[in-house]
Amino acid sequence: MSLPMLIDIGINLTDPMFRGIYRGRRLHADDFVQVMQRARCAGVNRMIVTAGNLKDCRRALDLVRNDGELFTTVGCHPTKCSEFEKYKDGPEAYFKALKTILTSPEAKNKVVAIGECGLDYDRLFFCPKETQIKYFERQFELAEMTGLPMFLHDRNTGGDFARMIKQHRTRFNMGVVHSFTGTAEDLKRHLELDLYISINGCSMKTEENVKVAAMVPLDRLMLETDGPWCDIRPTHASFKHLANMTEQQRDLYKPEAKSKERFETGFMVKGRNEPCTMGQVLLVLADLHGMDPNELAEICYQNTLKVFFPTEAAFAKV
């Protein structure tokens, strides 16, 4: 079996879980190197690290700086937008700090998107709606300034997200709604706004989720893990579509795991999603479309190049 090439467009590699730390406590050895090895063995040859606040952006850029297969975003997640107003020198200083990262020499060819930004009304206890809206709007300026695509977040916003995108659509070229979990109507709105859609395990928990995921046009589809979260679980509606995995696919995309309390080097950690599991997302969608996984992977790969690595995509067409 030839191995599909994959790009994980959303992976939270700065999360301490990938260093063996859970809620501030070290529970096992740092196995970041092994996580990266499993990803590369599974055909994941590029990863975009999701940054969600100023501190995260700095950590992510430091992580990706010297690795040719890692890239990052710069922006502020909706649930963290209160940080603008809590920043010691005020909101404008926070915004200026984001701009400084984007214009730094280190960011060149390593920062590939503005985000993660958007709106999240499921978790208003982290950040009020008005604050989210105010600082989502500010981040369109970052996209306009850099010409970078937007890495977008939309959760249960009752159309507010779509209205804001429509209002500011001329300020950015391309964008992707990552970790999509919306309805068919949400999907329709996103597509009408010329956005791409990224699917992970959380995108396909229920039968309705699976049905909507299968409706994403192939020329608008991308794949991600959103690790260390959003793995595909036996309780998910998507799980049955993995029933025909070959032994090789299981070894690559679903390696044996042990609990974090019984950690053993060389094994995945139960409950901690990793980039190597991207192949599971691919196999579910390939099964839904009745397609060869390699063919679907190539389509998603080219979509990803077009949005995040446009120079390479243009070169590939020549």
Stockholm file with secondary structure:
# STOCKHOLM 1.0

chainA/1-318         MSLPMLIDIGINLTDPMFRGIYRGRRLHADDFVQVMQRARCAGVNRMIVTAGNLKDCRRALDLVRNDGELFTTVGCHPTKCSEFEKYKDGPEAYFKALKTILTSPEAKNKVVAIGECGLDYDRLFFCPKETQIKYFERQFELAEMTGLPMFLHDRNTGGDFARMIKQHRTRFNMGVVHSFTGTAEDLKRHLELDLYISINGCSMKTEENVKVAAMVPLDRLMLETDGPWCDIRPTHASFKHLANMTEQQRDLYKPEAKSKERFETGFMVKGRNEPCTMGQVLLVLADLHGMDPNELAEICYQNTLKVFFPTEAAFAKV
#=GR chainA/1-318 SS CCCCCEEEEEECTTSGGGGTEETTEECSCCCHHHHHHHHHHTTEEEEEECCCSHHHHHHHHHHHTTCTTEEEEESCCGGGTHHHHHSTTCHHHHHHHHHHHHTSGGGTTTEEEEEEEEEESTTTTTSCHHHHHHHHHHHHHHHHHHCCCEEEEEESCTTHHHHHHHHHGGGCSCEEECSCCCCHHHHHHHHHTTCEEEECGGGGSSHHHHHHHTTSCGGGEEECCCTTSCCCCTTSGGGGGGTTCCHHHHHHHSCCEECGGGCCTTSEETTCCCGGGHHHHHHHHHHHHTCCHHHHHHHHHHHHHHHHCHHHHHHHHC
#=GC SS_cons         CCCCCEEEEEECTTSGGGGTEETTEECSCCCHHHHHHHHHHTTEEEEEECCCSHHHHHHHHHHHTTCTTEEEEESCCGGGTHHHHHSTTCHHHHHHHHHHHHTSGGGTTTEEEEEEEEEESTTTTTSCHHHHHHHHHHHHHHHHHHCCCEEEEEESCTTHHHHHHHHHGGGCSCEEECSCCCCHHHHHHHHHTTCEEEECGGGGSSHHHHHHHTTSCGGGEEECCCTTSCCCCTTSGGGGGGTTCCHHHHHHHSCCEECGGGCCTTSEETTCCCGGGHHHHHHHHHHHHTCCHHHHHHHHHHHHHHHHCHHHHHHHHC
//
